[in-house]
Amino acid sequence: MSLPKQKLSRYEIIGYVLITAGAIVLVWGTIKFNLVKELYLEPADREGVFGEYGEFIGGIVGSLWALAGVFLFFATLTYQKREFELQRFELHKTQKIFQQQNFSTLYISFIQKHNDIIDSLTAFDINESAWRGTNFFVFFQEKVLTSFVQKVRSMEAAEKNKEDLLHLFEDYFTYHFSFYLNSLNPYLKNLSVLFKLIQKYRIEAQDEGEFYSFITKANFTQSELFLIYHIAAYNLLKEFNAIDNAFDVFEDMVEEYKVEFIVDRELQAS
């Protein structure tokens, strides 16, 4: 595919106009001074026309062409500046691609580590049945919900109000979270570092539309979101306080797993 032709700059146009004007004046001067006739005369009969012609050429044509040279020099500088800008743009694009490749390698390693940590999570119920991997989050969610619902349904109707039930749910969640904190620590720390890396990449690469956070969020189960949502809601880990504002982590979380919906459902049931 052929490259598109570049338009002449105004400096080039002026330069070429001056060169053309000088050429026209040169031809006109040759005719005006009748140089052809002078060439056939004897040297003794010549009246200094060549001298006058030389002064004419030097004074007018030479000035026009010298000025044309100045304009063409500026045109050259303009082209060089444009080339430098294109080179700088290409360099910036290359650096951005290189930066993205480096981050992709780092991101993949953290995602693999994240999945390995999830696979290592294990909890046992009262029947000594193991809940491993993503089932760990299901087990944790069921522990919190079961404890809360059993307590609420054992209360008298007069004792139930939204504010108290919200505090009660927080207490049960915090209790179970503290109980499994040692198991959850590697998962939560790795997830926190992963989001910090993505945030740093966003700033350095000036890429607000990056897809790494979308890939990370797509891997969350609803039970994982239940855990992370309430950790952030109750400020149990400062690293997760602003996670939703930065990444919209909970945009795909179903409402029925949020504390407000759970409390309202129990109030309606009573």
Buried (B, 14 or more C-beta within 10 A) or exposed (E): EEEEEEEEBEBBEBBBEBBEBBEEBBEEBBEEBEEEEBEEEEEEEEEEBEEEBEEBBEEBBBEBBEBBEEBBEBBEEBBEEEEEEEEEEEEEEEEBEEBBEEBEEEBEEBBEBBEEBBEEBEBEEEEEEEBBBBBBBBBBBEBBBEBBBEBBEEBEEEEBEEEEBBEBBBBBBBEBBEEBEEBBEBBBEBBBBBBEBBBEBBEEBEBEEBEBBEEBBEEBBBBBBBBBBBBBBBEBBEBBEEBBEEBEBBEEBEEEBBBEEBBBEBBEEE
